[in-house]
Each structure stands twice: as C-alpha cells, then as structure tokens.
Amino acid sequence: MQNILVATDFSTNADAAMRYAWHLVLPFAQKFVLFNAQEEGHLAKAAEHELLARQKSLQVLNPNNITIKGHLSTKPLTEGLLEAIQTEEIDAVFVGMRGLSAIEELLIGSSAVKILNEVEQPIFVIPPNMSFKEIDKILFANDLSKKYTQNTLAPLMQVARQYTATVRLVNIRLRGEQTDAEEEEINRKRLANYFEIEQVSYAFKTITSESVIEGLLYYIGYKGDHDMLVMVTHKRNWFEKLFGISYSNQLATQAIMPMLILKE
C-alpha cells in the first residue's frame, strides 16, 4: 500500500479519519490523496479551499516527504471516486463513519454500501473521533471453509509487520453448521504458512455462535484489546447481507475500532 486515498466531506469526523489514516500509513505511503466530490458547481471553489487547507496541515507532519494531493471531482460520488482511484493508482481507500447509527452511515453519504461493493481496493473504515495509536492486536474474522490468497491478505500483513502486531484469526462457526474438518485443517495450515513466511505473530480461535455478528461481538467484548478488525469480502453484496441485519447497530456501537475490508 503506497498510494492512499481518503474520502472526506470536511466534517470533524472526516478530519479525524484523515488524521488516523495519515499516522497509520506514514511509515510506508508514497502518495496521500484527499478526495471530495461536489456535483454543485458553485461549491467547487469552497471545496478546493478546504482540500488545500488540509493538504497544508498534513505537510507540516511529513518527515518522509510523502506526496500530498487534493482530488476534487464534479461527477456523482461513486463515479468520481472510482475514477480517482484509477487516475491516482490507489492501493487503499479510507472512509469515516458518520456516527453510532449503523455502519452503512459513512461520511461519504448514502451511496456508501454501493461504494464498498464497487471499490476493488482494500477499504479502511474509521469510527468517529478515532485517535491513532500503535497497532498491537488485530482481529481477523476468517472463514476456514474459504481459501485465502497471499495477495488478498497482503495489506493485513503489511500493517501487522509494520507495527509488530499479533493477528488473532477468529473463525465463527454457526451453531449446528456442518463443516468439512479436513478442508478446514488444510486452510488453517495454509493460513499459518502465510503468517510464518511473513514473520507475523498469529493465533487461531474458533467460536460457535448463532450468527457471525453475534460471535464477533462476543469475542470483541471478551478480549477488549483489539486495535483493528479485518474481514474479507467474498461476494459483491457481502456488505449489504452482513450489515443489513439487526446486528448492524450493535457492531457499529460496540465494535468501535478501525475496520479493514479486504477484497477477494
């Protein structure tokens, strides 16, 4: 992850997400792009001023001489964002949560779920007013029935290596679910091999629960020391299926930590 894009609406929460992103990627980023979309032409000038002000504030904290850019689009949000990602050759996208209502309520507006489905790059979702601290424990909610690739997990490995973090690989098994034990063991060994190659500390944990979200909330509350939650999407409508349920508010209000969404 060298080229980073942060979507902003210039709100307080967006600024907090921007600062979090900046400190997280400072050791390895080469380009840091602040993105805003303004379809109303008369607002573009004000948006340019806001982007420039934030560029200047980050430049003061730029010991590694990262290229800092503003990218203002006058196209519809999703179209403009996807275009910016391609133009700027973006490796990862950061967005902020609006508040404590539901994870779909992102700063970038009502098109958030569509954006999360359309964007192919890894997406970091930052809770409101989140201050950066060193990453020590990462919770990777995984499915041992799935075969993950090293390429998919590369952003997770990069963050974990950079901060010498331990990754807890938690498999949520639905109560009464029939599983293929042999397949799960093969996938577990494959994951372990990835982490050993990358020299990242890891540990496996399996939890049986009525639902994925319920199991996650239990484990998050039980440990209480995670600095980041990582998930991998397997289908384009994964976000809608996962968060468009009654547990969405619980996850947004109880799992108040940065999330990294990786794309398979």
C-alpha positions, 0 to 999 in steps of 0.5 A: 500500500503506497498510494492512499486515498481518503474520502472526506466531506470536511466534517470533524469526523472526516478530519479525524479519519484523515488524521488516523489514516495519515499516522497509520500509513506514514511509515510506508505511503508514497502518495496521500490523496484527499478526495471530495466530490461536489456535483454543485458547481458553485461549491467547487471553489469552497471545496478546493479551499478546504482540500488545500487547507488540509493538504497544508496541515498534513505537510507540516507532519511529513518527515518522509516527504510523502506526496500530498494531493487534493482530488476534487471531482464534479461527477456523482460520488461513486463515479468520481471516486472510482475514477480517482482511484484509477487516475491516482493508482490507489492501493487503499481507500479510507472512509469515516463513519458518520456516527453510532447509527449503523455502519452503512452511515459513512461520511461519504453519504448514502451511496456508501454500501454501493461504494464498498461493493464497487471499490476493488481496493482494500477499504479502511473504515474509521469510527468517529473521533478515532485517535491513532495509536500503535497497532498491537492486536488485530482481529481477523474474522476468517472463514476456514471453509474459504481459501485465502490468497497471499495477495488478498491478505497482503495489506493485513500483513503489511500493517501487522509487520509494520507495527509488530502486531499479533493477528488473532484469526477468529473463525465463527462457526454457526451453531449446528453448521456442518463443516468439512474438518479436513478442508478446514485443517488444510486452510488453517495450515495454509493460513499459518504458512502465510503468517510464518513466511511473513514473520507475523505473530498469529493465533487461531480461535474458533467460536460457535455462535448463532450468527457471525455478528453475534460471535464477533461481538462476543469475542470483541467484548471478551478480549477488549484489546483489539486495535483493528478488525479485518474481514474479507469480502467474498461476494459483491453484496457481502456488505449489504447481507452482513450489515443489513441485519439487526446486528448492524447497530450493535457492531457499529456501537460496540465494535468501535475500532478501525475496520479493514475490508479486504477484497477477494 
